């Protein structure tokens, strides 16, 4: 991966990405594109990487000739903002993953249904829709320091409000209160992401062997994985105490606050020139971007239709057999199956709103399974070009690459839905005996489904992250990316609410009682089928994108879609434009063709 491609392809949701400057450094990096190499027929789209030259405005500011140690590098004035912002963002990412598990699993123990829990996350996702659009304007006016501080403080506010969740409240009151608390967490996530998403562009390494570049790659690769760590830590701390879980996560946020307050300059990230307006954000004149954004909506809905709420509810729900019939004494919960408690002298599901027929796992195991999924997803996403699309000769990706992987994305959820609906191991006869039910087989199959979907979904997300940069208008890339990630938030909202409805109401059966609740197996199966439909819709929408120059291969021997030999190169002529990049005084001159450099799209993750 070349240094300039990491700058040109990692655009995120802020409209000041191309005007970020460091107030105390007057150096400029100028990335000069080189002529494309057309000598090799096997690399039709490959171009010679752009080179980066250093232009120093003052001889005294030139870099010393002797190599710096790692400690000297990360503590230098130039890198200090990079270290502070990246560390703050990574700490925040852990708390962002944890808050979902804390709220969801605590609500499960308080007998809230899947639909009620989905309501609790509505403002969290809606805040992402609005903040993704507004973040660029806020960043350009306030700078990274203030947006980062606001994000961290709002996260503290959200956690602080959760301390006020009173068990004596009615469910309606609790839903409203927690939803508002979650709204602040949603705003905090996107404000903090504003700095975190630009952290890899705050500095521009001169070659990929430098310590700096290795640090940037490490942070990018583990960004999503740390959210998985948050899933596990949140559930593990919750197993001990609800208050302890909140305190530990607030402590992580407090660790980042002093450094963000004292170590960053007020002008870091403020715009040098006029930024985009609200009118430009909603100017839908980029057809390819519009289709890709619509596909992104359904792509993320394909996951959230079953992952965020139904899956943890299913993993927590007990087997149905004997619920409401097995006699017990008060406090003798051990007599009941895992996930059930003794109520009124009979075994009852801990949360009848969560249904029965699941695996009855405790909160730590549920958090570990979901956290493991997120960690695997983050790692595969980071290494997609090297591990997947590169060996398959699908780098750089195009629309046909995404259509191919979009269809594959529907297979794991389709198989999962069919297994839950028809496999004997998932047999659910209500409180009657289910002779062929096998919880060991169920657990193994669920793990296989999670691993498979995490791999395929990560490839899809990685390809999408590259395509948004390739299709965005060069004069307003960051605004385009903001609109794109807004559709991402809409997809999560659609999937979360839809999953609550399906899981709660599809599983209603004649044998459902107050002690057992509905059929969790049928509810989760319906959610998997809904995810399958969303995957296919995303792939179908992607076909509408006007990107027919390159074909699609699956390895060296299999051409699925041939290259369009009749494509008029004049139609794709690129105009060199000068863009201000969000790094330490970086100005990069690029061509869109350079943006398509092989493996370059990894930095858009």
N, C-alpha and C positions, 0 to 999 in steps of 0.2 A: 504494500500500500504506500502510495507516495504522499509526501507531506502536504502538497497543495490540495490533493483530493480530499484529505481529511478536513480541509477548510471549506472546500467548495461543496461538499455533499452532506454536511452535518447540520443543515439549517433546521431550526426549530420554530416554535410558535411565536416569536417576538418580532415586531416590525422594525426593531432597531438593530437586527442582526448585521446589517450591512453598513452600520454607522457607528459601531462600538469603538471607543478609543480609550487609550490610557493617558491621563492628564500629565503624567510625569515622564513620559518617554516620547521622544520625537523621531525614533527610528521608524522606517517603513520597510516592509517586506513587499517586494513586487514579484508576483508570480508571472513568469513570461511563458505563454503557451508555445510549444514547439510544433513544427509541421507534422501532420499525421503520417504514419507509416503505412503505405498501401502496398508494400512489397510482398507481404505474406497473405496468401489467399485464405489461410485458416483463421485469420484474425481480422475479419472484415471491419469490425467496429473498433479495433484497438487503435489507440493514438499514443504518440510519444508523450510521456508525462511532462507536465509543466515543470520548469525549474524555478527555484526560488533564490533570489538574490537579495542581499542585504544592502540597504542604502542608509547610511548613518548621517544624520544632520550635523553631527559634531564629532570630531576625532576623539575627543575625550570619552565619548560614550561607546566606543568600539569595544567588542568583546575581548578579553585577555586571550593571549595566544595559548597559554597552558590550560589543559582540560580541568574542569571543575569537578570536585567530588559531588556525590549525590546530595550530601547535606548542604553544601554550598549552593547547589542548583536550586533546591526547593526552598531555601531561605533567602534567595536573592530578591531584591526589590521588584524585579520584573515578574517573578513567579509567585510572589506572596499572594496576590489576589487569586491566582489559580488554585493554590493549595487551600486557602480559606474557603473559597466558594465550593470547591469539589468536596471538601470534608464536611462542610455544613449540609450540602445536598445529600450526601450519602447517609449522614446521621438522620436527616429528615426522612429519607426514603424508608428507613427501618420503621420509624414511627408511623408513616403513612400506611405501610402494610399491617402494622400491629393494630391500628385503630379499627380496621375493618373486622378483624378477628375478635377483638374485644367486644365491639358492639353486637356483632352477629351471634357469637356464642353466649354472651350474657343474656341477650334477648331470647335465645332458645331456652335457656334455663328458666326464664320468666314466662314461658308458655306463649310467646308471640308466634303467630303463624308465619309462614314463608312470605305471604303477601304483605303482612304488616312490617316485616323486616325490610322488604323491598321498598316500601314507602319511606323507611328511615334513610335510605340512600338516595332518594330522588333529588333533594337539594344539593347533595354532594356532587352528583353528576351534572345537574343544571349549572352549578357554579363553575364547573369545568367548561361548559359551553360558552358562558359569558366571559370568563376570565381568559380563556384562550384567545378570544378576539381582542380583549382590552389590554392584555399583558404587554403587547408591543408598545402601545401608546404610553402606558404607565412607565415602562422601562425607559423609553426615550426621554420622558420628562423627569423622572425621578432618579434614574440610574440604578445599577444593580444593587448597590448597598441598601437602598431604601426598600426595593422590592423584596430582597432577601430577608431583611429585618421584619418587614410586614408579614411575610409568609411564616417565619418562625414564631412571631408573636401571636398570629392567628391560630397556629397549631397549638400553642400553649393555652389559648382561650378555649379552643374546642375541647381539649383534654380536661381543662378546668371545669367546663360546664358539665361534662360527663360525671363529675363527682356529685352533681346535684340530682342525678337520676334516682328518684325516690320510689321505693317498692310499694308504697302506699297509694301511689297515683293510680288512676284508671288507665287502661291501656291506651285510650285515645289521647289523654294528656301526655303520657310518656312518649308516644309516637311523635307528637308535635314537638316536644322538647328536644328529643334526640335528633330529630330531623334538622332542627335549627342548629344544634351543636355540630352536626355533620356538615352543614353548609359552610361553616367557617373552615373546617378541615379541607373541604373541596377548593375553596379560594386559596387557602394556604399552599396546597399542593401545586397549583399552577403558578403562583407567584414565586415560589421557591424554585420550581422547575425552570423558570425564566433564566435564572443565573446558572443552574445546573446544566441546562441544555447548551449553554454557550461556553461552558468551561473548557471544552476541548479546542475552542477557537480563540481563547485568550492568549495563546502563544502559538507560534508556528515553528516547529522543529525543522532543521535544515536537512536531516536525513533520518531514515527510519531506525538507525542504530543508536541514536542518542538515548540517554537515560530519560529525558523528558518525554520522548515519544512512547517509550515503554510504559511510563507512568500514565500517560493519557489513555493508551490502549487498555491498561489494566482497569482504570476507573470506568471506562466505557463498558467493558465486558462484565463488570460486576454490578453495574447500576441496577438493573432489574433483579439480579440475583439477591441483592440485599433486601429488596422488598419481600422476597420469600423468607429471608431470615426474620423479618418483622412479623410475618404471618406466624412463624413458629414461636418466637419470643412472646408475642401477644397472647397466644393460647396457653403457653407454658406458665406465664405469670398469672394468667387468669385462673388457672387450676389451683394456684395457691390462694390468691385473693384478688378481687376486682380492683380494690383500691391500690394494691401493690402494683398491678399491671399499669394502671394510670400513672403512678408515681415514677416508675422506672422509665416509661416513655417520655414523660415530661423532663426527667433528668437528662436524657439524650438531647432533647431540644435545647435545654439550658446550657449544655456543653458547647453548643455551636454559637450561642448568642454573643458572648463577649468578643470572640474573634471576629465575627461579622461586624460588630459595632466599632471595634477599635482598629481593625486591620485593613479596612477598605476605604478608598477615597470616595467622597461624595459624587465626584464627576465621572466615576467609572461607569461607562455604558450610556452616558447621555448623548443625545444626537447632535451632530455637527450641523445638520441641515434639516430642512422641513421634512417631517415624516408623513406616513400615509394617513389618510383621513378615514372616518367611518364610511364615507361614501365609496372609497376605493375598496374597502374590505368586502362590501356587498355588491360590487360590480362583477357580475358573473360572466365575464367575457372569455374565460379560458375553458373551453369545452372539455379538453382532456382532464383538467384538474377537477371539473365538476363531476365527471363520470367516476374518476378515481376516488373522490370524496364520498360519493354515494356507495361505491363498492366497499370503502373502508367502514362505513356505517354498518353494513350487513356482515362484514368480516368479524368485527368485534362483537356484534350481537350473537354471532354463531358460537362464541365462547361464553358470553355472559348469560345466555339463555339457560345454561346448566351449571356453570362453574361457581359464580359468586354466592348464590343463595341455595339453590336446590341441592347441590352436591354436599356441602357441609351439613345440611339438614338430614339428608339421607344417611350420611355416615354416622350421625349422632342418633338417629331413630332406632328403637329396639325392634327385635323380631315381634311379629304380631301374636304368635302362638301363646295362649294362656292369659293374655291381657284381659282384665276384667273378670277372670275366672279363678286364677290361682289365688288361694287364700293366704294371707300373711298377717303378721301383727305389726303394729306401729313401730317403726324403727328397724324392722327386719327386711331391709332392702336387698340383702344378699340372697334371699329366697327367690326374688324376681330375676328375670334375665337382665343382661347388661343393657343399660339405657332406660330401665324402668324403676319405679319406686313404689313403695307401699302407701296407698291412699284408701282410706275407708275400708281397711282390712282386705283389699284385693290389689294385685299388681297392676299398675297403671303406667302408661307411657309418660316419661318425664315431661314431654310437651306433646299433647295430643294434636296441636296445630302443626306439628312437624311430621305427623303420620307415623306409621309403623311398617316394618318390612325391611329396614335398613340393617346396618352392621353394629349399631350400638357402641361405637367407639367413644372413648373419652376425649376431652377437649385437646389434650396434648397431641394425641395421635392424629386427630383431624387437622390440627395446625401443621403438624409435620408433613402430612400428605399434600396439603395445599401449598405449603411452603416449598416442598420438594419440587412440585410442578413449576412454581415461579422461578426457582433457581435454575432448573433445567432449561426452561424457556429462555431465560436471560443468557445463559451460556451458548445455547444453540444459535440464538439470534446474533450474537457477537461473531460467531465463527462460520456463519452461513456461506460467505464467499469462498472460504478455504475448504470447508468440509463438504459442501453440497453443490452450490451452483457452479463453482469453479470446475470440479471434476466432471460435472455433467455438461460442461461447455455452455452454461447458461448465464455466464457473466460477460458483460453487464446485462442485467435482466431487462426485459421489455414486457409489453402487455401480454404476449403469449406465454411468457414464463409465469406470470401471475395467474393467468387463466388455468394453466396446467396445475399449479400448486393449489389454486383455489378449489378445483374439482377434487383433488386429493384430500383437501381439508374436510370435505364432507364425508369421507369414508369412515374415519374413526367414530364419529358421532352416529352415523347410520348403523354401524355394527353394534355400538353400545346400546342404542335404542332397541334393536332387534333382540339382543341378548337379554335385556331386562324384561322384554315383553314375552319372549318365547323360551328362553333357556331354562331347563329344569332347576338349575342351581338357584335361580331367583324366584322360584315358585312362592307365591304368597296367597294362602287360602284364608287369610284373616286369622281369627283366634283358633280356628281348627288346625289340625296337624298338617304340616307341610313336609311330607316324608322325603322329598327329593331336594329340599333346600339345603345348600351347603355353603356355610359362611366362609370357609377357607377358599373355595373356588371363587366365590363372589369377590373376596378381597383381592385375589390374584388378578382376576379379570379387570377390576376397577383400576388397579395399578398399571396394568398393561395399557388400558385405554388412556389413562392420564399421561403416561410417558409418550405414547404414540402421538396423541393430539398435541402435546407440548412441543414435540419436534416439528411436526408439520406446520403448526400455527406460527412457530418462531420463524420458519422459513418464509411464510407468507408475510409476516410483519416486517421482516428484513427487506424483502423485495418492495413492499409498499413504501417503506421509508426512503428507499433510493428513488423510486419512481416519482414521488412528490417533488423531489429536487429537480429531476430531469424535466418534468412537465411544467413546473412553476415558471411564471413570467420572470424574466431576468431582472426587470426593473422593480419588481415587488415580490421577491421570493419569500421573504419572511411573512408578509401579509398573506400570501397564498398558503404557506404552511400553517399559519394560525387558523385560517378557514378550514383547512384539511383536518387539523386536530380537533376542531370544534365538532366536525362530523364524527370523529372518533368518540367524543364524549356523548353525542346523541345516540350512537350505536350502543354504548354501554348502558345508557339510561333505558333505551328500548328493550334491551335484553334482560336487564334486571327486573323491570316492571313486568314484562311478559313472562319471565320465569316464575315470579311470585304467583301470578294468576294461574298458570298451567299446573304448577306443582300443588297448589292448594285445592283446585277444583276438579282437575282431571281424575285425581285419585279417589274421589268420593264414590263409595260403594255401599251396597245394602248391608254388609256386615260391619261397617264402621260404627263405633260406639264412642262415648265420651272417654272411655279408658284406653282405647286403641288409636283413635284418630283415623285419618283416611289412609288409602293405599299409597305409601311412599314410592313403591316400585313403579306403579303405573304413572305417578306424577313425574318422576325423574325420566322415565322413558319418553314421555311426551316432550319434555324439555330437550332431550337429545335429538328427537326428530325435528323440533323447531330449529335447533342449531344447524342441522343438516340442510334444511330449506334455506336458511340464511347464507350458508356457504355457497350453495348453488346459485343463489341470487347474486352474490358478490362476484362470482366468476362470470355469470351472464352479463352483468353490467360492465365488467372490465372489457368484454369483447367490443363494446361500443367505442372504446378509445381509439383515436386515429393515430396508430403507431404501427404501421405495417411494413416498415423498411426491413427490419431484421426478422429472421425466422425463429424456429425453436428446435433445439437439439436435446436429446437425452443420451449423452455420452457421445463418443466419436463415431459410432456406427449407426445411430438411429436419428434420422431427421423427421420430426413430427410436422413442422410447418416450414416449408422451404423459404429461403431468402427471396425477397421480392426483387428480381433482377431488373424489372422495368421501373423501379423507383427513380424518380427524377431528383438527382442530387441538388439541383437548383431550388427545389421546394423546401429543402432542409438546410439551406445556407444559413450559417450562424453569423451573427454580428457580434464583434468584440465589444464588450461593454466594460466600463470601469465600475467596480463595486467596492464600497467600503465594507470591510469585514469586521466582525466583532472580536478583534484581538488587540494586542498591544500596539496600537497605531498601525494595524495592518491594512494595506491597500492591495487588493488582488485584482489583476486583469486576467479575465478568463474568457474562454469560449465555451459554449454549451457542449461542444464536442468533447472538451477536456473533462467536463463534468461526468461524462460517461466512461471515464477511464476504468479499466478492469480493476475490480476489488475496491474501487473508491467509495462505493455506496455504503460500506460498513459504518462510516462515521456519521451517517444519518440516523443511526439507531437511537 
